């Protein structure tokens, strides 16, 4: 059995609907009473209620009495006591695994609802996809991790642009004078028609809240945007598209001229009736496009393709029509509209959009920041930003190479969480420890420090929250205790039961011989038609059937293939013995059709054998129809399984036998006391709860 399956059997992981103490209406005075003592460890009524509520939610155990649950609880706590006595929870492997699980469990609780937020955002993006916005913008670069001086300078530039626009300076002139987006400058700031999922989420949110002809200002992680909505329209739907793409051989004028000549010749061939597919296969310089005949897939305005490509496709008049050659930043292209369609329904987008949201930097950060802000508020986070900036003097450029040595420094408080102070010394120690984990996109040491500081704050918030869960969240405490106990009980069970069974083949054989009545084959029958496609094998098949029959009758106990016959019979498919042997030598010579096995009438079963035979298991009624043989296999009475046939169930049963024997020894080594009075009171409350 797999480790997780064993652990589940040991303590049933947190997957059942639990009864709360309030639902069970058990008073706190009873909940706190000691119900069980194992050696020197006490377990109160609340501990048992947690255990009971999980087991009682398991359908397979609903008919058990409360006393049986208590017996299981006693056995479980005794196993834990044995595992702790053997110090199975002190190994480095266990400690590391336990802490990893605790972090993961705490993280799930801290970020509960994250998947729903992704799902809600995917639906919002799909709804937005039905509208297109033509937008122009002015971009003022200002990374969120810039120095305060750089941030202030960017704000001053932004203020200057606002003032000039207010004085009547044209948007186009301000774009050319101030915008840091060189690509959109070619179009006077116009970025074309855009829709959902093509811009940072902050940009998109601002866009969809702005009316045609108006402008707004929005901050993203990379800087400030002044957006102006030029027009708005209903989405143009989706277009199945193909493309032929020609790259220049070099970035020189000659390279581009050569590419232009090639694309013009392709365009001429298209005009003269050549098929787009055939030309794509010959000329496409992108290997993937050449293999797919240039197929791009279904293009809507929410996909990050060139705006020139998308608008050209939307404006093509009919299926099969193609564009004039167009120049793109990376080459020349001709696109073809294969078909047009309305946007698919939400279900067609849901999974893909949720994955895109998870991988999209701005959208995943937007969702994560919600939870981080929630943590900061809950844990009373305060920050001394000025002292963070003063910290820069202690870090030099070598940190970018992972070779920085932390110097002595004046220690000051950088931030507080729930009144607990986190100092410069603590942060720089953290920075030194992780500096070898390079940040490939960060090339400024001050920016790196700010990024690492944000990571350190989040790590500290999560650790404090995890500590609070350990101290104050009963459900979390029980969950972690269960994991701790379940892991060490698994290791104990593995050592004392599973491995013991694996080593004790002699004991297992002895157990089988003592309990043979538990391993029988039930009576049944099945009619099989064997279809013969190659007449040359007909006599061989018939001979094998009679050989099989004689072996079943016991007249040929040492038949050549007796083991194979027994194996396939144990599977309930004795016909496979013949099918596999014949087809192995003469492929596809025969095949079979089987009717479902039927339980035999009681009067036949009670006789023990089929009338007028001494056999209890045999092929009978062999009908020869030339190109087919029909045989009924009768399983007329219970038959003793071999140890090999019974091995799966035998393993389970023998493990149970070894476990019971082991548990008797374990109980002798531990003292167990039950508070019968507390148990009786609990039983009364549970009875009231059930009857109500």
Secondary structure, DSSP 4 states (H G I P E B T S, - for coil): --HHHHHHHHH--S-SPPPPHHHHT--HHHHTSEEEEETTEEEEHHHHHHHHHHHHTSGGGTTS-HHHHHHHHHHHHHHHHHHHHTTTT-SHHHHHHHHHHHHHHHHHHHTTTHHHHHHHHHHHHHHHTTEEEEEEEEEEE--TTS-HHHHHHHHHHHHHHHHHHHTT--HHHHHHHH---HHHHTTTTEEEEE-TTSS-HHHHHHHTTS-TT-EEEEEETTEEEEEEEEEEEE---EEEEEEEEE--SSSSHHHHHHHHHHHHHHHHHHHTT--HHHHHHHH--SHHHHHTTTEEEEEETTS-S-HHHHHHHHH--STT-BPPPEEETTEEEEEEEEEEEPPPPHHHHHHHHHHHHHH-HHHHHHHHHHHHHHHHHHTT-EE-HHHHHHHGGG--GGGGGT---PPP----EEEEETTEEEEHHHHHHHHHHHTTS--TT---HHHHHHHHHHHHHHHHHHHHHHHHHHHH-HHHHHHHHHHHHHHHHHHHHIIIIIHHHHH-HHHHHHHHHHTGGGSEEPPEEEEEEEEESSGGGHHHHHHHHHHHHHHHHTTTTT-TTHHHHHHHHHTT-THHHHHHHHHHHSTTSEEEEEPPPBPPPHHHHHHSS-TT-S-SEEEEEEEE-SSEEEEEEEE-S-EEPPTTTTHHHHHHHHHHHHHHHHHHHHHHTS-EEE-HHHHHHHHHHHHHHHH-
